[in-house]
Amino acid sequence: MTALAEQTGAWLESFTKQPPSEQLRQAREAGFERFAKLGFPTTHDEEWRFTNVARIARANFQSGEAKLTLKAPAGVEVLDASEAGLDLSRYASAGTPFAALNTAFLNQVVVLRVPRGVVIEDPIEIAYEANAAAADHPRSVILVGANAQCSIVETYSGQGQYLTNAVTQIVAGEGAVVDHYKVQQEDRAAFHIATLDATLGRSANFSTTSISLGAALARNDVNAVLSEGSEATLNGLYLVNGSQHVDNHTVIDHAKPHGTSHELYKGILDGKSSAVFNGRIMVRKDAQKTDSKQTNKNLVLSDEAVIDTKPELQIFADDVRCTHGATIGQLDSEALFYLQSRGIGRADARNLLTYAFAQDITDRIKIASLRERLERSLFEKFHERPR
């Protein structure tokens, strides 16, 4: 057993001290059994090769419950797990060890349902504010009925050092349209681990945009499974400086024919920061007529910043159109010179060009209030000094 796996003992003590819940007992036990079997991942695990979670494994966090603010517009049903007919234990073995850990500590479970054919105009807003020195394990389940439409905004923040270990599950029915956004603005001393699982019905249209700005260490796992004729768009923007580290792992699973997917992740690195992008596109044997494109672009502003990018294609069908690419570069010296020659200071010119790089993602955000708020956050971020 590895040193990190041995750390599960401390989490067992916290697990046994949880307030009892008959409704969640089976799911919790299955989750912890799975987590104990896997242990914390190490850098010897291929999926975690560039992300060391030893600081999380060895931390002495108290079990906590983040402050939840839920804004569910009219037409959205707020349920508990039993009303929704969900067996949360079946998710215990899915995904990473952290997803299993989330199930083991199930407490804050938000279950929302958009009924068949209902169009929700205003965004569903789910905001979590973590407590210092605590380990929070929020779970959000959004069920979108056939031909229904909605947008979802998840926000994560907090003060001090803590762990947010979140799992979000979205099930989109046949012909549904779901527009999802996740904004991570954790404290610079915090840890953020998140899993998003999206299951798409026939001809469903799903898009998600991940914005990572905070945390000392952040890991985002985004998984989408497509049905026949469904479409998925995965966008992401990550900004790190100082000693921050962010890891984005995405999997787009074309399980049925005639699926379409688009993916664009852009990263900006400064100081001694580091980032990981690992994007996998799977095209199964029967998923003929698949059309998929994946792009990862990175802007490195410091000689000490490091990016590891790995686009992957796993194609088992022969009638497909799939492309992927990754770039790593610095600011255009000619563009920088041009702006300076027009009387713009070097620092401001640098910020303008950096913002222009990020704007390709922010301009795709359809919710105006969210887009404007992120633009302000980006402005503040670009004017930070690396630390």
C-alpha positions as CSV (number, residue, x, y, z in Angstrom):
1,M,0.0,0.0,0.0
2,T,1.4,3.4,-0.9
3,A,1.9,6.2,1.6
4,L,-1.0,8.2,0.2
5,A,-3.3,5.2,0.3
6,E,-2.6,4.9,4.0
7,Q,-4.0,8.3,4.5
8,T,-7.5,6.9,4.0
9,G,-7.4,5.9,7.6
10,A,-7.8,9.6,8.7
11,W,-10.8,9.9,6.3
12,L,-12.3,6.8,7.8
13,E,-12.5,8.5,11.2
14,S,-14.4,11.4,9.6
15,F,-16.6,9.0,7.7
16,T,-17.7,7.2,10.8
17,K,-18.5,10.5,12.6
18,Q,-21.0,11.7,10.0
19,P,-24.5,12.4,11.1
20,P,-26.5,9.2,10.2
21,S,-28.8,9.3,7.2
22,E,-30.8,6.2,6.3
23,Q,-31.6,7.6,2.9
24,L,-27.9,8.1,2.0
25,R,-26.4,5.2,4.1
26,Q,-26.1,2.7,1.2
27,A,-24.6,5.2,-1.2
28,R,-22.1,6.5,1.4
29,E,-20.9,3.0,2.3
30,A,-20.5,2.0,-1.3
31,G,-18.6,5.2,-2.0
32,F,-16.2,4.8,0.9
33,E,-15.6,1.2,0.1
34,R,-14.6,2.2,-3.4
35,F,-12.4,5.1,-2.2
36,A,-10.7,2.8,0.4
37,K,-9.9,0.3,-2.4
38,L,-8.5,3.0,-4.7
39,G,-6.8,5.2,-2.2
40,F,-5.6,8.7,-3.2
41,P,-4.1,8.8,-6.7
42,T,-0.4,9.4,-7.0
43,T,1.9,10.6,-9.8
44,H,2.5,7.0,-10.7
45,D,-1.1,6.9,-12.0
46,E,-1.2,7.9,-15.6
47,E,-4.2,10.1,-15.2
48,W,-2.5,12.0,-12.3
49,R,1.0,12.0,-13.6
50,F,1.4,15.8,-13.5
51,T,-0.8,16.5,-10.4
52,N,0.4,15.7,-6.9
53,V,-2.5,15.5,-4.4
54,A,-0.3,14.7,-1.4
55,R,-1.1,18.0,0.2
56,I,-4.8,17.0,0.1
57,A,-4.3,13.5,1.4
58,R,-2.2,14.6,4.3
59,A,-4.3,17.6,5.3
60,N,-6.4,17.5,8.5
61,F,-9.7,18.8,7.2
62,Q,-12.8,18.7,9.3
63,S,-16.0,17.5,7.6
64,G,-18.0,20.6,6.5
65,E,-20.9,21.8,4.6
66,A,-20.5,24.7,2.2
67,K,-22.9,27.6,2.3
68,L,-25.3,26.9,-0.5
69,T,-27.2,29.6,-2.5
70,L,-29.7,28.1,-4.9
71,K,-31.7,30.2,-7.4
72,A,-34.2,27.9,-9.2
73,P,-36.5,29.8,-11.6
74,A,-40.2,29.1,-11.9
75,G,-40.7,25.8,-13.7
76,V,-37.7,24.0,-12.1
77,E,-38.6,21.3,-9.6
78,V,-36.4,21.0,-6.5
79,L,-36.4,17.4,-5.3
80,D,-34.7,15.1,-2.8
81,A,-33.0,12.0,-4.0
82,S,-35.9,9.7,-3.0
83,E,-38.5,11.9,-4.8
84,A,-36.3,11.8,-8.0
85,G,-36.1,8.1,-7.8
86,L,-32.3,8.3,-7.8
87,D,-30.1,5.5,-6.5
88,L,-27.0,7.6,-5.7
89,S,-25.0,4.5,-4.8
90,R,-24.7,3.6,-8.4
91,Y,-22.5,6.6,-8.9
92,A,-20.1,5.5,-6.1
93,S,-17.8,3.5,-8.4
94,A,-17.8,6.1,-11.2
95,G,-14.9,8.4,-12.1
96,T,-11.9,9.1,-9.9
97,P,-11.2,8.3,-6.3
98,F,-12.4,11.8,-5.5
99,A,-15.8,11.1,-7.0
100,A,-16.1,8.0,-4.8
101,L,-15.0,10.2,-1.8
102,N,-17.7,12.6,-2.6
103,T,-20.3,9.8,-2.5
104,A,-18.8,8.6,0.8
105,F,-19.6,12.0,2.4
106,L,-22.9,12.7,0.7
107,N,-24.8,15.3,2.6
108,Q,-25.4,18.3,0.5
109,V,-27.3,16.9,-2.5
110,V,-29.1,19.3,-4.8
111,V,-31.5,17.5,-7.2
112,L,-33.3,19.6,-9.8
113,R,-35.6,18.6,-12.6
114,V,-36.8,20.5,-15.6
115,P,-39.9,18.7,-16.9
116,R,-40.4,17.6,-20.4
117,G,-40.9,20.4,-22.9
118,V,-40.4,23.2,-20.4
119,V,-38.2,26.1,-21.4
120,I,-36.5,27.9,-18.5
121,E,-35.6,31.5,-19.6
122,D,-33.6,32.5,-16.5
123,P,-30.4,30.6,-15.5
124,I,-30.4,28.1,-12.6
125,E,-27.8,29.4,-10.2
126,I,-26.0,27.1,-7.8
127,A,-23.3,28.8,-5.6
128,Y,-21.2,27.1,-3.0
129,E,-19.1,29.1,-0.5
130,A,-16.7,26.9,1.4
131,N,-15.7,27.0,5.1
132,A,-12.0,27.4,6.1
133,A,-10.3,24.2,7.2
134,A,-13.2,22.1,6.0
135,A,-13.6,19.4,3.4
136,D,-16.9,20.0,1.5
137,H,-18.4,17.4,-0.9
138,P,-21.3,19.1,-2.7
139,R,-23.3,17.0,-5.2
140,S,-25.6,18.5,-7.8
141,V,-27.9,16.4,-10.0
142,I,-29.8,18.1,-12.8
143,L,-32.4,16.1,-14.8
144,V,-33.6,17.8,-18.0
145,G,-36.6,16.3,-19.7
146,A,-37.1,15.6,-23.4
147,N,-37.2,18.8,-25.5
148,A,-36.7,21.0,-22.4
149,Q,-34.3,23.9,-22.3
150,C,-32.3,25.5,-19.5
151,S,-29.0,27.1,-18.5
152,I,-27.1,26.4,-15.4
153,V,-24.4,28.4,-13.6
154,E,-22.3,26.8,-10.8
155,T,-20.0,29.0,-8.7
156,Y,-17.4,28.0,-6.2
157,S,-15.7,30.3,-3.7
158,G,-14.5,30.5,-0.1
159,Q,-11.9,31.9,2.3
160,G,-8.8,30.2,3.7
161,Q,-7.4,26.7,3.1
162,Y,-10.1,24.1,2.5
163,L,-11.1,21.3,0.1
164,T,-14.0,21.5,-2.3
165,N,-14.6,18.1,-3.8
166,A,-17.7,18.5,-6.0
167,V,-19.6,16.2,-8.3
168,T,-22.2,17.5,-10.8
169,Q,-24.3,15.1,-12.9
170,I,-26.4,16.3,-15.8
171,V,-28.9,14.0,-17.7
172,A,-30.3,15.6,-20.8
173,G,-33.3,13.9,-22.4
174,E,-34.1,13.5,-26.1
175,G,-33.9,16.8,-27.9
176,A,-33.1,18.7,-24.7
177,V,-30.9,21.9,-24.8
178,V,-28.6,22.5,-21.8
179,D,-26.2,25.4,-21.5
180,H,-23.9,24.9,-18.4
181,Y,-21.2,27.2,-16.9
182,K,-18.9,26.5,-14.0
183,V,-16.9,29.3,-12.4
184,Q,-14.1,28.4,-9.9
185,Q,-12.9,31.3,-7.9
186,E,-11.6,29.5,-4.8
187,D,-9.2,31.1,-2.3
188,R,-5.5,30.9,-3.5
189,A,-4.8,28.6,-0.5
190,A,-7.7,26.2,-1.2
191,F,-7.9,22.9,-3.1
192,H,-10.6,22.3,-5.7
193,I,-11.5,18.9,-7.2
194,A,-14.5,18.6,-9.4
195,T,-16.2,16.0,-11.7
196,L,-18.8,16.8,-14.2
197,D,-20.7,13.9,-15.9
198,A,-23.1,14.7,-18.7
199,T,-25.3,12.0,-20.3
200,L,-27.0,13.1,-23.5
201,G,-30.1,11.6,-25.0
202,R,-30.8,11.3,-28.7
203,S,-30.5,14.7,-30.5
204,A,-29.7,16.5,-27.3
205,N,-27.6,19.6,-27.4
206,F,-25.2,20.2,-24.4
207,S,-22.6,22.9,-23.9
208,T,-20.4,23.5,-20.9
209,T,-17.8,26.2,-20.1
210,S,-15.3,25.8,-17.3
211,I,-13.6,28.9,-15.9
212,S,-10.7,28.3,-13.5
213,L,-9.3,31.3,-11.8
214,G,-8.5,30.4,-8.2
215,A,-7.2,27.6,-5.8
216,A,-3.7,26.5,-5.1
217,L,-4.5,23.2,-6.8
218,A,-7.4,22.6,-9.1
219,R,-8.5,19.5,-11.0
220,N,-11.5,19.4,-13.3
221,D,-12.8,16.2,-14.8
222,V,-15.4,16.7,-17.5
223,N,-17.1,13.7,-19.1
224,A,-19.8,13.7,-21.8
225,V,-21.4,10.6,-23.3
226,L,-23.2,11.3,-26.6
227,S,-26.2,9.4,-28.1
228,E,-27.3,9.3,-31.7
229,G,-27.4,12.7,-33.3
230,S,-26.5,14.6,-30.1
231,E,-24.1,17.5,-29.9
232,A,-21.6,18.5,-27.2
233,T,-19.5,21.6,-26.8
234,L,-16.8,21.7,-24.2
235,N,-15.1,25.1,-23.6
236,G,-12.6,26.1,-20.9
237,L,-10.5,28.9,-19.8
238,Y,-7.8,28.6,-17.1
239,L,-5.6,31.4,-15.6
240,V,-2.9,30.6,-13.2
241,N,0.1,32.6,-11.8
242,G,2.4,32.4,-8.8
243,S,2.6,28.8,-7.8
244,Q,-1.0,27.8,-8.8
245,H,-1.6,24.5,-10.5
246,V,-4.7,23.5,-12.6
247,D,-5.4,20.2,-14.3
248,N,-8.2,19.8,-16.9
249,H,-9.1,16.3,-18.0
250,T,-11.9,15.9,-20.5
251,V,-13.5,12.8,-22.1
252,I,-16.0,13.0,-25.0
253,D,-17.5,9.6,-25.6
254,H,-19.2,9.2,-29.0
255,A,-21.2,6.1,-28.2
256,K,-23.7,6.3,-31.1
257,P,-23.6,7.5,-34.7
258,H,-24.1,11.0,-36.1
259,G,-22.8,12.7,-33.0
260,T,-21.0,16.1,-33.1
261,S,-18.6,17.6,-30.6
262,H,-16.5,20.7,-30.4
263,E,-13.9,21.5,-27.7
264,L,-11.8,24.6,-27.1
265,Y,-9.7,25.0,-24.0
266,K,-7.4,28.0,-23.6
267,G,-4.9,28.6,-20.8
268,I,-2.9,31.5,-19.6
269,L,0.1,30.8,-17.3
270,D,2.4,33.3,-15.5
271,G,4.9,33.2,-12.6
272,K,5.9,29.7,-11.5
273,S,2.5,28.3,-12.3
274,S,1.7,25.0,-14.0
275,A,-1.2,23.5,-15.9
276,V,-2.3,20.3,-17.5
277,F,-4.7,19.6,-20.3
278,N,-5.6,16.1,-21.2
279,G,-8.4,15.8,-23.7
280,R,-9.7,12.4,-24.9
281,I,-12.1,11.8,-27.8
282,M,-13.5,8.3,-28.0
283,V,-15.4,7.1,-31.1
284,R,-16.9,3.7,-30.5
285,K,-17.3,1.0,-33.2
286,D,-20.9,1.8,-34.0
287,A,-20.5,5.6,-33.9
288,Q,-20.3,6.2,-37.6
289,K,-20.6,9.7,-39.1
290,T,-19.0,11.2,-36.0
291,D,-17.7,14.8,-36.4
292,S,-15.4,15.9,-33.7
293,K,-12.9,18.8,-33.2
294,Q,-10.6,19.5,-30.2
295,T,-8.3,22.4,-29.7
296,N,-6.1,23.4,-26.8
297,K,-4.2,26.7,-26.9
298,N,-1.9,28.0,-24.2
299,L,-0.3,31.4,-23.6
300,V,2.8,31.2,-21.5
301,L,3.9,34.6,-20.0
302,S,6.8,33.5,-17.9
303,D,9.9,31.4,-18.4
304,E,9.2,29.5,-15.3
305,A,5.6,28.5,-16.1
306,V,5.0,24.9,-17.3
307,I,2.2,23.4,-19.4
308,D,1.7,19.7,-20.2
309,T,-0.9,19.2,-22.9
310,K,-2.0,15.9,-24.4
311,P,-4.9,15.7,-26.9
312,E,-6.0,12.1,-27.6
313,L,-8.1,10.4,-30.3
314,Q,-9.3,6.8,-29.8
315,I,-11.2,5.9,-32.9
316,F,-12.8,2.5,-33.5
317,A,-15.1,3.5,-36.4
318,D,-14.0,4.1,-40.0
319,D,-16.5,6.7,-41.3
320,V,-15.6,9.7,-39.1
321,R,-14.1,13.2,-39.2
322,C,-12.0,13.9,-36.2
323,T,-9.2,16.5,-35.6
324,H,-7.2,17.7,-32.6
325,G,-4.4,20.1,-32.0
326,A,-2.5,21.9,-29.3
327,T,-0.4,25.1,-29.3
328,I,1.9,26.7,-26.7
329,G,3.2,30.2,-27.3
330,Q,4.1,33.6,-26.0
331,L,2.8,37.1,-26.6
332,D,3.3,38.3,-30.2
333,S,6.3,40.6,-29.9
334,E,5.2,42.6,-33.0
335,A,1.8,43.2,-31.6
336,L,3.3,44.2,-28.3
337,F,5.7,46.6,-30.1
338,Y,2.8,48.0,-32.1
339,L,0.7,48.9,-29.0
340,Q,3.7,50.4,-27.3
341,S,4.5,52.5,-30.4
342,R,1.0,54.0,-30.0
343,G,1.8,55.2,-26.5
344,I,0.5,52.2,-24.5
345,G,2.7,51.2,-21.6
346,R,4.3,47.7,-21.8
347,A,2.3,46.4,-18.8
348,D,-1.0,47.6,-20.3
349,A,-0.1,46.4,-23.7
350,R,0.7,43.0,-22.2
351,N,-2.7,42.9,-20.4
352,L,-4.6,43.9,-23.6
353,L,-3.1,41.1,-25.6
354,T,-3.7,38.6,-22.8
355,Y,-7.3,39.6,-22.5
356,A,-7.8,39.3,-26.2
357,F,-6.5,35.8,-26.0
358,A,-9.1,35.0,-23.3
359,Q,-11.9,36.8,-25.0
360,D,-12.4,34.0,-27.4
361,I,-13.9,32.0,-24.5
362,T,-15.7,34.8,-22.6
363,D,-17.5,36.0,-25.8
364,R,-19.1,32.5,-26.1
365,I,-20.9,33.0,-22.7
366,K,-24.6,33.6,-23.5
367,I,-25.6,35.0,-20.1
368,A,-24.8,38.7,-20.2
369,S,-24.5,39.2,-16.4
370,L,-22.1,36.3,-16.1
371,R,-20.0,37.4,-19.0
372,E,-19.7,40.9,-17.6
373,R,-18.8,39.6,-14.1
374,L,-16.1,37.4,-15.6
375,E,-14.7,40.3,-17.6
376,R,-14.2,42.2,-14.4
377,S,-12.6,39.2,-12.7
378,L,-10.2,38.8,-15.7
379,F,-9.3,42.4,-15.5
380,E,-8.4,42.1,-11.9
381,K,-6.5,38.8,-12.5
382,F,-4.4,40.3,-15.3
383,H,-3.3,43.1,-12.9
384,E,-2.2,40.7,-10.2
385,R,1.5,40.3,-9.5
386,P,2.7,36.6,-9.5
387,R,3.2,35.3,-6.0
